[in-house]
Amino acid sequence: MAGMAIGVVGFIPIPLTTPPRRSAREFLSFHGRELAVMGAAFCSVYGWILLRKLVNENQYSPMFAMA
């Protein structure tokens, strides 16, 4: 959960560095590219969590669990 929180905080600069928008509603909206990056980061972290569970709970080797 801490990794996901750090990842979300890392996206704060994205809307701040994009060109200014007209309203607060548009400022808080995300575009496709930002949603794609957030989705990829979330899936990556979730995949590592699942891999860790497989290795620790089922005693699989990391190479076996990734295959």
PDB file of N, CA, C, O and CB in Angstrom:
ATOM      1  N   MET A   1       0.827  -1.194   0.000  1.00  0.00           N
ATOM      2  CA  MET A   1       0.000   0.000   0.000  1.00  0.00           C
ATOM      3  C   MET A   1       0.873   1.260   0.000  1.00  0.00           C
ATOM      4  O   MET A   1       0.540   2.260  -0.637  1.00  0.00           O
ATOM      5  CB  MET A   1      -0.942  -0.003   1.215  1.00  0.00           C
ATOM      6  N   ALA A   2       1.981   1.193   0.717  1.00  0.00           N
ATOM      7  CA  ALA A   2       2.876   2.354   0.744  1.00  0.00           C
ATOM      8  C   ALA A   2       3.433   2.630  -0.645  1.00  0.00           C
ATOM      9  O   ALA A   2       3.567   3.785  -1.048  1.00  0.00           O
ATOM     10  CB  ALA A   2       4.028   2.131   1.744  1.00  0.00           C
ATOM     11  N   GLY A   3       3.758   1.563  -1.379  1.00  0.00           N
ATOM     12  CA  GLY A   3       4.265   1.744  -2.740  1.00  0.00           C
ATOM     13  C   GLY A   3       3.239   2.382  -3.656  1.00  0.00           C
ATOM     14  O   GLY A   3       3.579   3.228  -4.483  1.00  0.00           O
ATOM     15  N   MET A   4       1.992   1.983  -3.513  1.00  0.00           N
ATOM     16  CA  MET A   4       0.938   2.584  -4.329  1.00  0.00           C
ATOM     17  C   MET A   4       0.727   4.046  -3.954  1.00  0.00           C
ATOM     18  O   MET A   4       0.493   4.885  -4.824  1.00  0.00           O
ATOM     19  CB  MET A   4      -0.373   1.806  -4.170  1.00  0.00           C
ATOM     20  N   ALA A   5       0.809   4.352  -2.663  1.00  0.00           N
ATOM     21  CA  ALA A   5       0.654   5.745  -2.227  1.00  0.00           C
ATOM     22  C   ALA A   5       1.787   6.605  -2.772  1.00  0.00           C
ATOM     23  O   ALA A   5       1.554   7.726  -3.226  1.00  0.00           O
ATOM     24  CB  ALA A   5       0.614   5.832  -0.687  1.00  0.00           C
ATOM     25  N   ILE A   6       3.005   6.089  -2.730  1.00  0.00           N
ATOM     26  CA  ILE A   6       4.143   6.839  -3.280  1.00  0.00           C
ATOM     27  C   ILE A   6       3.963   7.040  -4.778  1.00  0.00           C
ATOM     28  O   ILE A   6       4.275   8.107  -5.306  1.00  0.00           O
ATOM     29  CB  ILE A   6       5.477   6.107  -2.994  1.00  0.00           C
ATOM     30  N   GLY A   7       3.461   6.017  -5.462  1.00  0.00           N
ATOM     31  CA  GLY A   7       3.225   6.145  -6.898  1.00  0.00           C
ATOM     32  C   GLY A   7       2.188   7.195  -7.232  1.00  0.00           C
ATOM     33  O   GLY A   7       2.354   7.953  -8.187  1.00  0.00           O
ATOM     34  N   VAL A   8       1.119   7.246  -6.453  1.00  0.00           N
ATOM     35  CA  VAL A   8       0.074   8.247  -6.691  1.00  0.00           C
ATOM     36  C   VAL A   8       0.611   9.647  -6.427  1.00  0.00           C
ATOM     37  O   VAL A   8       0.326  10.575  -7.184  1.00  0.00           O
ATOM     38  CB  VAL A   8      -1.158   7.972  -5.802  1.00  0.00           C
ATOM     39  N   VAL A   9       1.383   9.805  -5.364  1.00  0.00           N
ATOM     40  CA  VAL A   9       1.965  11.119  -5.054  1.00  0.00           C
ATOM     41  C   VAL A   9       2.914  11.543  -6.171  1.00  0.00           C
ATOM     42  O   VAL A   9       3.051  12.733  -6.454  1.00  0.00           O
ATOM     43  CB  VAL A   9       2.714  11.086  -3.690  1.00  0.00           C
ATOM     44  N   GLY A  10       3.563  10.579  -6.798  1.00  0.00           N
ATOM     45  CA  GLY A  10       4.470  10.894  -7.894  1.00  0.00           C
ATOM     46  C   GLY A  10       3.782  11.475  -9.116  1.00  0.00           C
ATOM     47  O   GLY A  10       4.435  12.082  -9.964  1.00  0.00           O
ATOM     48  N   PHE A  11       2.480  11.297  -9.216  1.00  0.00           N
ATOM     49  CA  PHE A  11       1.737  11.835 -10.360  1.00  0.00           C
ATOM     50  C   PHE A  11       1.260  13.267 -10.138  1.00  0.00           C
ATOM     51  O   PHE A  11       0.713  13.877 -11.057  1.00  0.00           O
ATOM     52  CB  PHE A  11       0.549  10.952 -10.659  1.00  0.00           C
ATOM     53  N   ILE A  12       1.450  13.805  -8.963  1.00  0.00           N
ATOM     54  CA  ILE A  12       0.995  15.166  -8.681  1.00  0.00           C
ATOM     55  C   ILE A  12       1.622  16.191  -9.623  1.00  0.00           C
ATOM     56  O   ILE A  12       0.919  17.105 -10.054  1.00  0.00           O
ATOM     57  CB  ILE A  12       1.314  15.531  -7.241  1.00  0.00           C
ATOM     58  N   PRO A  13       2.912  16.087  -9.968  1.00  0.00           N
ATOM     59  CA  PRO A  13       3.485  17.088 -10.882  1.00  0.00           C
ATOM     60  C   PRO A  13       2.902  17.072 -12.292  1.00  0.00           C
ATOM     61  O   PRO A  13       3.014  18.069 -13.005  1.00  0.00           O
ATOM     62  CB  PRO A  13       4.956  16.885 -10.974  1.00  0.00           C
ATOM     63  N   ILE A  14       2.288  15.979 -12.711  1.00  0.00           N
ATOM     64  CA  ILE A  14       1.783  15.897 -14.092  1.00  0.00           C
ATOM     65  C   ILE A  14       0.765  16.989 -14.388  1.00  0.00           C
ATOM     66  O   ILE A  14       0.951  17.725 -15.357  1.00  0.00           O
ATOM     67  CB  ILE A  14       1.154  14.527 -14.346  1.00  0.00           C
ATOM     68  N   PRO A  15      -0.308  17.136 -13.600  1.00  0.00           N
ATOM     69  CA  PRO A  15      -1.247  18.216 -13.943  1.00  0.00           C
ATOM     70  C   PRO A  15      -0.678  19.602 -13.662  1.00  0.00           C
ATOM     71  O   PRO A  15      -1.145  20.589 -14.231  1.00  0.00           O
ATOM     72  CB  PRO A  15      -2.542  18.041 -13.173  1.00  0.00           C
ATOM     73  N   LEU A  16       0.317  19.686 -12.799  1.00  0.00           N
ATOM     74  CA  LEU A  16       0.895  20.995 -12.493  1.00  0.00           C
ATOM     75  C   LEU A  16       1.816  21.492 -13.593  1.00  0.00           C
ATOM     76  O   LEU A  16       1.999  22.701 -13.739  1.00  0.00           O
ATOM     77  CB  LEU A  16       1.653  20.936 -11.190  1.00  0.00           C
ATOM     78  N   THR A  17       2.405  20.581 -14.376  1.00  0.00           N
ATOM     79  CA  THR A  17       3.335  20.988 -15.424  1.00  0.00           C
ATOM     80  C   THR A  17       2.692  21.077 -16.800  1.00  0.00           C
ATOM     81  O   THR A  17       3.335  21.526 -17.748  1.00  0.00           O
ATOM     82  CB  THR A  17       4.483  20.032 -15.476  1.00  0.00           C
ATOM     83  N   THR A  18       1.450  20.664 -16.928  1.00  0.00           N
ATOM     84  CA  THR A  18       0.770  20.771 -18.218  1.00  0.00           C
ATOM     85  C   THR A  18       0.325  22.218 -18.425  1.00  0.00           C
ATOM     86  O   THR A  18       0.227  22.976 -17.459  1.00  0.00           O
ATOM     87  CB  THR A  18      -0.451  19.796 -18.293  1.00  0.00           C
ATOM     88  N   PRO A  19       0.059  22.605 -19.652  1.00  0.00           N
ATOM     89  CA  PRO A  19      -0.371  23.981 -19.903  1.00  0.00           C
ATOM     90  C   PRO A  19      -1.617  24.337 -19.092  1.00  0.00           C
ATOM     91  O   PRO A  19      -2.440  23.467 -18.807  1.00  0.00           O
ATOM     92  CB  PRO A  19      -0.645  24.185 -21.393  1.00  0.00           C
ATOM     93  N   PRO A  20      -1.759  25.599 -18.722  1.00  0.00           N
ATOM     94  CA  PRO A  20      -2.914  25.995 -17.894  1.00  0.00           C
ATOM     95  C   PRO A  20      -4.241  25.694 -18.588  1.00  0.00           C
ATOM     96  O   PRO A  20      -4.367  25.801 -19.808  1.00  0.00           O
ATOM     97  CB  PRO A  20      -2.838  27.489 -17.556  1.00  0.00           C
ATOM     98  N   ARG A  21      -5.210  25.320 -17.782  1.00  0.00           N
ATOM     99  CA  ARG A  21      -6.548  25.016 -18.290  1.00  0.00           C
ATOM    100  C   ARG A  21      -7.505  26.094 -17.798  1.00  0.00           C
ATOM    101  O   ARG A  21      -7.148  26.939 -16.977  1.00  0.00           O
ATOM    102  CB  ARG A  21      -7.023  23.594 -17.835  1.00  0.00           C
ATOM    103  N   ARG A  22      -8.711  26.044 -18.311  1.00  0.00           N
ATOM    104  CA  ARG A  22      -9.650  27.129 -18.042  1.00  0.00           C
ATOM    105  C   ARG A  22     -10.319  27.049 -16.676  1.00  0.00           C
ATOM    106  O   ARG A  22     -10.489  28.082 -16.028  1.00  0.00           O
ATOM    107  CB  ARG A  22     -10.698  27.145 -19.094  1.00  0.00           C
ATOM    108  N   SER A  23     -10.700  25.877 -16.220  1.00  0.00           N
ATOM    109  CA  SER A  23     -11.471  25.789 -14.989  1.00  0.00           C
ATOM    110  C   SER A  23     -10.860  24.761 -14.039  1.00  0.00           C
ATOM    111  O   SER A  23      -9.999  23.968 -14.421  1.00  0.00           O
ATOM    112  CB  SER A  23     -12.927  25.430 -15.298  1.00  0.00           C
ATOM    113  N   ALA A  24     -11.325  24.797 -12.799  1.00  0.00           N
ATOM    114  CA  ALA A  24     -10.840  23.841 -11.800  1.00  0.00           C
ATOM    115  C   ALA A  24     -11.256  22.422 -12.178  1.00  0.00           C
ATOM    116  O   ALA A  24     -10.523  21.467 -11.919  1.00  0.00           O
ATOM    117  CB  ALA A  24     -11.375  24.202 -10.394  1.00  0.00           C
ATOM    118  N   ARG A  25     -12.411  22.286 -12.779  1.00  0.00           N
ATOM    119  CA  ARG A  25     -12.878  20.953 -13.193  1.00  0.00           C
ATOM    120  C   ARG A  25     -11.936  20.359 -14.231  1.00  0.00           C
ATOM    121  O   ARG A  25     -11.600  19.177 -14.156  1.00  0.00           O
ATOM    122  CB  ARG A  25     -14.316  21.027 -13.760  1.00  0.00           C
ATOM    123  N   GLU A  26     -11.513  21.154 -15.187  1.00  0.00           N
ATOM    124  CA  GLU A  26     -10.576  20.674 -16.192  1.00  0.00           C
ATOM    125  C   GLU A  26      -9.202  20.446 -15.585  1.00  0.00           C
ATOM    126  O   GLU A  26      -8.472  19.560 -16.032  1.00  0.00           O
ATOM    127  CB  GLU A  26     -10.482  21.662 -17.351  1.00  0.00           C
ATOM    128  N   PHE A  27      -8.833  21.233 -14.568  1.00  0.00           N
ATOM    129  CA  PHE A  27      -7.535  21.071 -13.920  1.00  0.00           C
ATOM    130  C   PHE A  27      -7.431  19.717 -13.233  1.00  0.00           C
ATOM    131  O   PHE A  27      -6.366  19.100 -13.239  1.00  0.00           O
ATOM    132  CB  PHE A  27      -7.300  22.192 -12.907  1.00  0.00           C
ATOM    133  N   LEU A  28      -8.527  19.248 -12.642  1.00  0.00           N
ATOM    134  CA  LEU A  28      -8.517  17.986 -11.924  1.00  0.00           C
ATOM    135  C   LEU A  28      -8.780  16.777 -12.816  1.00  0.00           C
ATOM    136  O   LEU A  28      -8.670  15.638 -12.362  1.00  0.00           O
ATOM    137  CB  LEU A  28      -9.532  18.027 -10.834  1.00  0.00           C
ATOM    138  N   SER A  29      -9.123  17.012 -14.072  1.00  0.00           N
ATOM    139  CA  SER A  29      -9.396  15.889 -14.967  1.00  0.00           C
ATOM    140  C   SER A  29      -8.083  15.347 -15.532  1.00  0.00           C
ATOM    141  O   SER A  29      -7.120  16.089 -15.729  1.00  0.00           O
ATOM    142  CB  SER A  29     -10.348  16.318 -16.116  1.00  0.00           C
ATOM    143  N   PHE A  30      -8.069  14.061 -15.781  1.00  0.00           N
ATOM    144  CA  PHE A  30      -6.906  13.418 -16.358  1.00  0.00           C
ATOM    145  C   PHE A  30      -7.216  13.028 -17.791  1.00  0.00           C
ATOM    146  O   PHE A  30      -8.358  12.727 -18.137  1.00  0.00           O
ATOM    147  CB  PHE A  30      -6.485  12.188 -15.530  1.00  0.00           C
ATOM    148  N   HIS A  31      -6.182  13.039 -18.619  1.00  0.00           N
ATOM    149  CA  HIS A  31      -6.335  12.635 -20.007  1.00  0.00           C
ATOM    150  C   HIS A  31      -5.910  11.184 -20.156  1.00  0.00           C
ATOM    151  O   HIS A  31      -5.444  10.563 -19.201  1.00  0.00           O
ATOM    152  CB  HIS A  31      -5.513  13.546 -20.943  1.00  0.00           C
ATOM    153  N   GLY A  32      -6.070  10.659 -21.335  1.00  0.00           N
ATOM    154  CA  GLY A  32      -5.775   9.263 -21.589  1.00  0.00           C
ATOM    155  C   GLY A  32      -4.350   8.867 -21.250  1.00  0.00           C
ATOM    156  O   GLY A  32      -4.123   7.797 -20.686  1.00  0.00           O
ATOM    157  N   ARG A  33      -3.389   9.715 -21.586  1.00  0.00           N
ATOM    158  CA  ARG A  33      -1.990   9.352 -21.337  1.00  0.00           C
ATOM    159  C   ARG A  33      -1.692   9.282 -19.846  1.00  0.00           C
ATOM    160  O   ARG A  33      -0.935   8.414 -19.410  1.00  0.00           O
ATOM    161  CB  ARG A  33      -1.051  10.355 -22.007  1.00  0.00           C
ATOM    162  N   GLU A  34      -2.279  10.190 -19.051  1.00  0.00           N
ATOM    163  CA  GLU A  34      -2.058  10.155 -17.614  1.00  0.00           C
ATOM    164  C   GLU A  34      -2.728   8.939 -16.988  1.00  0.00           C
ATOM    165  O   GLU A  34      -2.160   8.303 -16.101  1.00  0.00           O
ATOM    166  CB  GLU A  34      -2.575  11.434 -16.966  1.00  0.00           C
ATOM    167  N   LEU A  35      -3.935   8.615 -17.446  1.00  0.00           N
ATOM    168  CA  LEU A  35      -4.627   7.437 -16.934  1.00  0.00           C
ATOM    169  C   LEU A  35      -3.885   6.158 -17.308  1.00  0.00           C
ATOM    170  O   LEU A  35      -3.844   5.212 -16.521  1.00  0.00           O
ATOM    171  CB  LEU A  35      -6.057   7.389 -17.466  1.00  0.00           C
ATOM    172  N   ALA A  36      -3.301   6.125 -18.501  1.00  0.00           N
ATOM    173  CA  ALA A  36      -2.547   4.952 -18.929  1.00  0.00           C
ATOM    174  C   ALA A  36      -1.315   4.746 -18.058  1.00  0.00           C
ATOM    175  O   ALA A  36      -1.008   3.615 -17.681  1.00  0.00           O
ATOM    176  CB  ALA A  36      -2.138   5.087 -20.394  1.00  0.00           C
ATOM    177  N   VAL A  37      -0.615   5.808 -17.738  1.00  0.00           N
ATOM    178  CA  VAL A  37       0.576   5.699 -16.890  1.00  0.00           C
ATOM    179  C   VAL A  37       0.191   5.288 -15.482  1.00  0.00           C
ATOM    180  O   VAL A  37       0.868   4.455 -14.880  1.00  0.00           O
ATOM    181  CB  VAL A  37       1.347   7.027 -16.861  1.00  0.00           C
ATOM    182  N   MET A  38      -0.889   5.856 -14.939  1.00  0.00           N
ATOM    183  CA  MET A  38      -1.330   5.473 -13.602  1.00  0.00           C
ATOM    184  C   MET A  38      -1.780   4.016 -13.571  1.00  0.00           C
ATOM    185  O   MET A  38      -1.489   3.297 -12.614  1.00  0.00           O
ATOM    186  CB  MET A  38      -2.466   6.384 -13.135  1.00  0.00           C
ATOM    187  N   GLY A  39      -2.484   3.577 -14.607  1.00  0.00           N
ATOM    188  CA  GLY A  39      -2.910   2.186 -14.677  1.00  0.00           C
ATOM    189  C   GLY A  39      -1.722   1.233 -14.772  1.00  0.00           C
ATOM    190  O   GLY A  39      -1.713   0.180 -14.134  1.00  0.00           O
ATOM    191  N   ALA A  40      -0.716   1.603 -15.573  1.00  0.00           N
ATOM    192  CA  ALA A  40       0.478   0.771 -15.702  1.00  0.00           C
ATOM    193  C   ALA A  40       1.227   0.683 -14.378  1.00  0.00           C
ATOM    194  O   ALA A  40       1.702  -0.389 -14.003  1.00  0.00           O
ATOM    195  CB  ALA A  40       1.400   1.323 -16.795  1.00  0.00           C
ATOM    196  N   ALA A  41       1.335   1.799 -13.674  1.00  0.00           N
ATOM    197  CA  ALA A  41       2.023   1.794 -12.376  1.00  0.00           C
ATOM    198  C   ALA A  41       1.266   0.935 -11.368  1.00  0.00           C
ATOM    199  O   ALA A  41       1.877   0.175 -10.617  1.00  0.00           O
ATOM    200  CB  ALA A  41       2.177   3.232 -11.838  1.00  0.00           C
ATOM    201  N   PHE A  42      -0.047   1.051 -11.347  1.00  0.00           N
ATOM    202  CA  PHE A  42      -0.854   0.262 -10.421  1.00  0.00           C
ATOM    203  C   PHE A  42      -0.722  -1.228 -10.726  1.00  0.00           C
ATOM    204  O   PHE A  42      -0.543  -2.034  -9.813  1.00  0.00           O
ATOM    205  CB  PHE A  42      -2.328   0.692 -10.492  1.00  0.00           C
ATOM    206  N   CYS A  43      -0.810  -1.597 -12.002  1.00  0.00           N
ATOM    207  CA  CYS A  43      -0.701  -3.008 -12.377  1.00  0.00           C
ATOM    208  C   CYS A  43       0.685  -3.562 -12.066  1.00  0.00           C
ATOM    209  O   CYS A  43       0.813  -4.712 -11.647  1.00  0.00           O
ATOM    210  CB  CYS A  43      -1.011  -3.188 -13.864  1.00  0.00           C
ATOM    211  N   SER A  44       1.711  -2.760 -12.266  1.00  0.00           N
ATOM    212  CA  SER A  44       3.063  -3.202 -11.957  1.00  0.00           C
ATOM    213  C   SER A  44       3.238  -3.477 -10.469  1.00  0.00           C
ATOM    214  O   SER A  44       3.780  -4.514 -10.087  1.00  0.00           O
ATOM    215  CB  SER A  44       4.071  -2.163 -12.415  1.00  0.00           C
ATOM    216  N   VAL A  45       2.786  -2.563  -9.638  1.00  0.00           N
ATOM    217  CA  VAL A  45       2.900  -2.749  -8.189  1.00  0.00           C
ATOM    218  C   VAL A  45       2.074  -3.944  -7.747  1.00  0.00           C
ATOM    219  O   VAL A  45       2.536  -4.736  -6.927  1.00  0.00           O
ATOM    220  CB  VAL A  45       2.450  -1.483  -7.436  1.00  0.00           C
ATOM    221  N   TYR A  46       0.888  -4.090  -8.260  1.00  0.00           N
ATOM    222  CA  TYR A  46       0.033  -5.214  -7.891  1.00  0.00           C
ATOM    223  C   TYR A  46       0.663  -6.542  -8.320  1.00  0.00           C
ATOM    224  O   TYR A  46       0.568  -7.536  -7.600  1.00  0.00           O
ATOM    225  CB  TYR A  46      -1.360  -5.057  -8.523  1.00  0.00           C
ATOM    226  N   GLY A  47       1.298  -6.558  -9.478  1.00  0.00           N
ATOM    227  CA  GLY A  47       1.990  -7.760  -9.928  1.00  0.00           C
ATOM    228  C   GLY A  47       3.134  -8.150  -9.005  1.00  0.00           C
ATOM    229  O   GLY A  47       3.332  -9.332  -8.723  1.00  0.00           O
ATOM    230  N   TRP A  48       3.887  -7.162  -8.533  1.00  0.00           N
ATOM    231  CA  TRP A  48       4.973  -7.454  -7.592  1.00  0.00           C
ATOM    232  C   TRP A  48       4.426  -7.954  -6.262  1.00  0.00           C
ATOM    233  O   TRP A  48       5.043  -8.809  -5.627  1.00  0.00           O
ATOM    234  CB  TRP A  48       5.836  -6.208  -7.367  1.00  0.00           C
ATOM    235  N   ILE A  49       3.288  -7.440  -5.834  1.00  0.00           N
ATOM    236  CA  ILE A  49       2.667  -7.918  -4.589  1.00  0.00           C
ATOM    237  C   ILE A  49       2.255  -9.377  -4.748  1.00  0.00           C
ATOM    238  O   ILE A  49       2.490 -10.189  -3.854  1.00  0.00           O
ATOM    239  CB  ILE A  49       1.435  -7.043  -4.208  1.00  0.00           C
ATOM    240  N   LEU A  50       1.640  -9.716  -5.881  1.00  0.00           N
ATOM    241  CA  LEU A  50       1.237 -11.099  -6.118  1.00  0.00           C
ATOM    242  C   LEU A  50       2.450 -12.024  -6.199  1.00  0.00           C
ATOM    243  O   LEU A  50       2.412 -13.139  -5.677  1.00  0.00           O
ATOM    244  CB  LEU A  50       0.415 -11.197  -7.404  1.00  0.00           C
ATOM    245  N   LEU A  51       3.516 -11.576  -6.844  1.00  0.00           N
ATOM    246  CA  LEU A  51       4.729 -12.385  -6.927  1.00  0.00           C
ATOM    247  C   LEU A  51       5.299 -12.638  -5.535  1.00  0.00           C
ATOM    248  O   LEU A  51       5.720 -13.753  -5.226  1.00  0.00           O
ATOM    249  CB  LEU A  51       5.779 -11.696  -7.817  1.00  0.00           C
ATOM    250  N   ARG A  52       5.312 -11.618  -4.707  1.00  0.00           N
ATOM    251  CA  ARG A  52       5.822 -11.775  -3.340  1.00  0.00           C
ATOM    252  C   ARG A  52       4.975 -12.780  -2.559  1.00  0.00           C
ATOM    253  O   ARG A  52       5.515 -13.598  -1.814  1.00  0.00           O
ATOM    254  CB  ARG A  52       5.840 -10.413  -2.608  1.00  0.00           C
ATOM    255  N   LYS A  53       3.665 -12.725  -2.725  1.00  0.00           N
ATOM    256  CA  LYS A  53       2.795 -13.683  -2.039  1.00  0.00           C
ATOM    257  C   LYS A  53       3.068 -15.109  -2.513  1.00  0.00           C
ATOM    258  O   LYS A  53       3.114 -16.029  -1.697  1.00  0.00           O
ATOM    259  CB  LYS A  53       1.318 -13.325  -2.268  1.00  0.00           C
ATOM    260  N   LEU A  54       3.250 -15.303  -3.812  1.00  0.00           N
ATOM    261  CA  LEU A  54       3.540 -16.636  -4.331  1.00  0.00           C
ATOM    262  C   LEU A  54       4.853 -17.177  -3.771  1.00  0.00           C
ATOM    263  O   LEU A  54       4.943 -18.344  -3.389  1.00  0.00           O
ATOM    264  CB  LEU A  54       3.593 -16.608  -5.857  1.00  0.00           C
ATOM    265  N   VAL A  55       5.850 -16.332  -3.728  1.00  0.00           N
ATOM    266  CA  VAL A  55       7.165 -16.770  -3.255  1.00  0.00           C
ATOM    267  C   VAL A  55       7.128 -17.075  -1.764  1.00  0.00           C
ATOM    268  O   VAL A  55       7.672 -18.093  -1.334  1.00  0.00           O
ATOM    269  CB  VAL A  55       8.229 -15.702  -3.549  1.00  0.00           C
ATOM    270  N   ASN A  56       6.498 -16.216  -0.965  1.00  0.00           N
ATOM    271  CA  ASN A  56       6.510 -16.388   0.488  1.00  0.00           C
ATOM    272  C   ASN A  56       5.525 -17.449   0.976  1.00  0.00           C
ATOM    273  O   ASN A  56       5.879 -18.250   1.841  1.00  0.00           O
ATOM    274  CB  ASN A  56       6.200 -15.075   1.156  1.00  0.00           C
ATOM    275  N   GLU A  57       4.325 -17.479   0.459  1.00  0.00           N
ATOM    276  CA  GLU A  57       3.305 -18.388   0.967  1.00  0.00           C
ATOM    277  C   GLU A  57       3.418 -19.796   0.386  1.00  0.00           C
ATOM    278  O   GLU A  57       3.178 -20.770   1.099  1.00  0.00           O
ATOM    279  CB  GLU A  57       1.939 -17.831   0.674  1.00  0.00           C
ATOM    280  N   ASN A  58       3.775 -19.924  -0.882  1.00  0.00           N
ATOM    281  CA  ASN A  58       3.808 -21.227  -1.538  1.00  0.00           C
ATOM    282  C   ASN A  58       5.220 -21.763  -1.719  1.00  0.00           C
ATOM    283  O   ASN A  58       5.404 -22.853  -2.261  1.00  0.00           O
ATOM    284  CB  ASN A  58       3.132 -21.141  -2.874  1.00  0.00           C
ATOM    285  N   GLN A  59       6.208 -21.015  -1.274  1.00  0.00           N
ATOM    286  CA  GLN A  59       7.617 -21.423  -1.348  1.00  0.00           C
ATOM    287  C   GLN A  59       8.085 -21.673  -2.789  1.00  0.00           C
ATOM    288  O   GLN A  59       8.961 -22.505  -3.023  1.00  0.00           O
ATOM    289  CB  GLN A  59       7.832 -22.682  -0.518  1.00  0.00           C
ATOM    290  N   TYR A  60       7.498 -20.951  -3.749  1.00  0.00           N
ATOM    291  CA  TYR A  60       7.967 -21.062  -5.129  1.00  0.00           C
ATOM    292  C   TYR A  60       9.227 -20.212  -5.288  1.00  0.00           C
ATOM    293  O   TYR A  60       9.425 -19.239  -4.562  1.00  0.00           O
ATOM    294  CB  TYR A  60       6.860 -20.615  -6.140  1.00  0.00           C
ATOM    295  N   SER A  61      10.062 -20.584  -6.231  1.00  0.00           N
ATOM    296  CA  SER A  61      11.200 -19.730  -6.551  1.00  0.00           C
ATOM    297  C   SER A  61      10.674 -18.567  -7.392  1.00  0.00           C
ATOM    298  O   SER A  61       9.678 -18.729  -8.098  1.00  0.00           O
ATOM    299  CB  SER A  61      12.334 -20.530  -7.311  1.00  0.00           C
ATOM    300  N   PRO A  62      11.316 -17.402  -7.335  1.00  0.00           N
ATOM    301  CA  PRO A  62      10.847 -16.271  -8.137  1.00  0.00           C
ATOM    302  C   PRO A  62      10.830 -16.562  -9.634  1.00  0.00           C
ATOM    303  O   PRO A  62       9.939 -16.097 -10.346  1.00  0.00           O
ATOM    304  CB  PRO A  62      11.712 -15.070  -7.875  1.00  0.00           C
ATOM    305  N   MET A  63      11.809 -17.328 -10.117  1.00  0.00           N
ATOM    306  CA  MET A  63      11.845 -17.655 -11.544  1.00  0.00           C
ATOM    307  C   MET A  63      10.664 -18.557 -11.930  1.00  0.00           C
ATOM    308  O   MET A  63      10.090 -18.396 -13.007  1.00  0.00           O
ATOM    309  CB  MET A  63      13.182 -18.343 -11.900  1.00  0.00           C
ATOM    310  N   PHE A  64      10.304 -19.497 -11.064  1.00  0.00           N
ATOM    311  CA  PHE A  64       9.180 -20.378 -11.341  1.00  0.00           C
ATOM    312  C   PHE A  64       7.866 -19.595 -11.314  1.00  0.00           C
ATOM    313  O   PHE A  64       6.992 -19.817 -12.152  1.00  0.00           O
ATOM    314  CB  PHE A  64       9.139 -21.532 -10.326  1.00  0.00           C
ATOM    315  N   ALA A  65       7.728 -18.688 -10.358  1.00  0.00           N
ATOM    316  CA  ALA A  65       6.496 -17.920 -10.230  1.00  0.00           C
ATOM    317  C   ALA A  65       6.305 -16.959 -11.394  1.00  0.00           C
ATOM    318  O   ALA A  65       5.170 -16.666 -11.770  1.00  0.00           O
ATOM    319  CB  ALA A  65       6.492 -17.152  -8.924  1.00  0.00           C
ATOM    320  N   MET A  66       7.394 -16.465 -11.972  1.00  0.00           N
ATOM    321  CA  MET A  66       7.293 -15.503 -13.079  1.00  0.00           C
ATOM    322  C   MET A  66       7.019 -16.199 -14.417  1.00  0.00           C
ATOM    323  O   MET A  66       6.544 -15.565 -15.359  1.00  0.00           O
ATOM    324  CB  MET A  66       8.584 -14.679 -13.180  1.00  0.00           C
ATOM    325  N   ALA A  67       7.311 -17.473 -14.501  1.00  0.00           N
ATOM    326  CA  ALA A  67       7.148 -18.187 -15.775  1.00  0.00           C
ATOM    327  C   ALA A  67       5.729 -18.574 -16.042  1.00  0.00           C
ATOM    328  O   ALA A  67       5.437 -19.179 -17.073  1.00  0.00           O
ATOM    329  CB  ALA A  67       8.000 -19.413 -15.801  1.00  0.00           C
TER     330      ALA A  67
END
